[in-house]
Amino acid sequence: MSSPETHETVEATVRRVPRYGVFMAIGVILGIIAAGILTMVGDYAPSETLDVVYPPGQVFGFALLWTVPIGLALGGMVAVVLERIARRHDRVVRVDRETIVESD
């Protein structure tokens, strides 16, 4: 038995789109690095109000609460901007489309 085939030429748009997850993961990693740097350069003098010295691990944790979401958001925004820039370079190409249906 022969299978019926349809063959047509259609136009398709080819564009490069950044992977949002990769950019957001890079933003998270940069946020962790920024929290580490802030922890290293921090001053560990006793608090004047509570007379408490915060340990570096606790300072790192508090810094992560701010730097990781900021890095995540900035990474996502960079990906959106790159997608907008990449839209200008869209190409329309002609492709051959075949549909093969096998009958039993």
N, C-alpha and C positions, 0 to 999 in steps of 0.2 A: 504494500500500500504506500502511496505517496502522501506526504504531509503537506497541507496547504501552507503556503508562505505568502506573507505580505511584505512588500519592500517599498519604502518611501524615504525621501530626503527631507529632513526637517532642520530648522535652525535652533541652536541651543546657545545659551549664554555661559561662557566660561569665566569664572572669576576666582581669585584666591581669597580665602577667608581665614583670618587668624583663629587659632584654637583658644577659646576663652579660658579653658581650664589651665592651660599652660601659663598664660599671662597672669592669671589669678594666683597660681601656685608660686610663681616667681615673686609676686607681690607679697605673699605670706612669708616666703623665705627672707626677703629683704626686710620685712617687719620684724622677724626674729633677730636678724643681725642688728637692726637698729636698737632693739630692746637690749641686746647684749652690750652694745656700745654705750647706751645710756646708763646701764648698770655699772659698767667699768669706770665711767667718768663721774659717777654720782658721789655725793658727799654723805658720809655715814656718821655725821655728828649727831649727838642726842637731840631729839626734838625739844624745842623750848617750851612748847605747850604741854606735852604729855611726859616729857623726860624719858622717851623711849628711843632706842636705837633699832632701826629696821635692818634685818639681815639682808645681804645681797640677793639671796634666793627669793625673798619676798618682794624686793624692789624689782627684780627681773619679772616676776609674775605679774605685778601691777603694770609694768611697762608693756608686757605682752598684751594686756587687755586693751591698750590703746593702739599700739603699733601694728598688730596683726590685722585688725579690721581696716585700718587706714591703708595698709599695703594691699589688702585684698581689693578694696574699692579702687585704688589707683591702678592696679593691674588690670581690672576690668575696664576702667575708663581708657587706658592705653589701647586695649584691644578694640574698643568701639571706635576710637579715632583711627586706628590702622585699617579697620574695615571700611570706614567712610573714605579714606584715601584710596584703598584698593578698588572701590567701586568705580572710580574714574577710569580704571584700566580694564574694565570689562571688555571681553571680546565676544562677538557673535560669530559662531562657526556653523558650517553646514555638516550635518552628520547623517549617515545612512542608518536607518532604523529598520530592523527586520523582526518580524514576529513569526515564530514557527510554532504551529500547533500540531501536535501529533494525535492522530486518531487511532483508537485501538480496534 
